Amino acid sequence: MPDTAKIVATAIRDPIRIVRDLGGDVSQVCAAAAVEMPDFMARPSSLPLRQFVTLNQIAASRLHAPHFGRFVGANFDFANIGEVGRAAMAAPTLGAALRLVERAFNTVQDETDFRLEVRGSEACLSYRILDANIWPRDQDAELTIGVFASMIARVAGAGWCPTELCFEHPDQGADHRIGAAALSPVIYQADTNALTFSAGLLDKPMPGGDLRHFQVRSSKLTEVALRLERDCSVVARTRRQVLLTMGSGHADQTLVARQLGLSRRSLRRRLADEGTSFAEILGHCRDLRAMTLLAKTALPIPDIADRLGYSEASSFERAFRRRTGQTPAAYRRSSADQGA
């Protein structure tokens, strides 16, 4: 996957503010993350997502604050994610706010899976950066989940806590005793980062909601988000759909074609015109994610195979060896040796 993912530059204002509040050296943290001050202090612009994630990782390390991302999320100014943030805060209900963020998240941050799903009496908000090469990213995950936990708390009232929290990273010492999160069970090494809460809260009014203001902004943002999606190449859109499907089922070519509004034959032809094939994209996406899970987590190989959409671990092992020249177990050992 090309390292082209971006995030609105103003999103970095809050991590910078927290670094300063905790007594850190902002200049040193920014320099270590290759972030230039004008990127977030001057004109509206975007910032490479990798730099944003790296800055939060560096800040947590240098400040000896494993809870850094969660603390930033709990104190995040939603207006700093731009027009989407301001529009969401004007939504009439929590559900309307979160659905807008879901539709228009690619105007804030691309190469990302952000979705809201309602399952009976529970709602689940999930977030995952699709580029497996952006790792470690535990601080970003905890920051983002923290931002939306704070939004939900605005309508749920004092004492609210999520039903459950899930994070794709291992337990790395983040302090989950902060605030109401102390009462929430936390699952690590999950397939995505997620926040589960009562679906009844979606109908609660947002403080300061302005329906007319929201409707105008929501309509414009939805148009922009759709245009950004349409402007992507078929290869990029196919890769995104494969990554979105991975972990929740088999990334079938017919299904992906339907999700892109194409027939299977049209998708095959258009990918060929761009010099690739569905099988090649699927294999590449699986390999990148497999390498991250093998090198960065302790997940058993059968569990990794399942997350990648293989029916059996043996199928995963054969395919991985054919494309990389190593078995998954050998790759995990070599990664451990290199990191030692």
Buried (B, 14 or more C-beta within 10 A) or exposed (E): BEEEBBBBBBBBBBBBBBBEEBEBEBEEBBEBBEBBEEBBEEEEEBBBBBBBBBBBBBBBBBBEBBBBBBBBBBBBBBBBBBBBBBBBBBBBBBBBBBBBBBBBBBBBBBBBBBBBEEEEEBBBBBBBBBBBBBBBBBBBBBBBBBBBBBBBBBBBEEEBBBBBBBBBBBEEEBBBEBBBBEEBEBEBBBBBBBBBBBBEBBEBEBEEBBEEBBBEBBEEBBEBBEEEBEEBEBBBBBBBBBBBBBBEEEBBBEBBBBBBEBEBEEBBEBBEEEEBBBEEBBBBBBBBBBBBBBBBBEBEBBBBBBBBBBEEBEEBBEBBBEBBEBBBEBBBEEBEEEEE
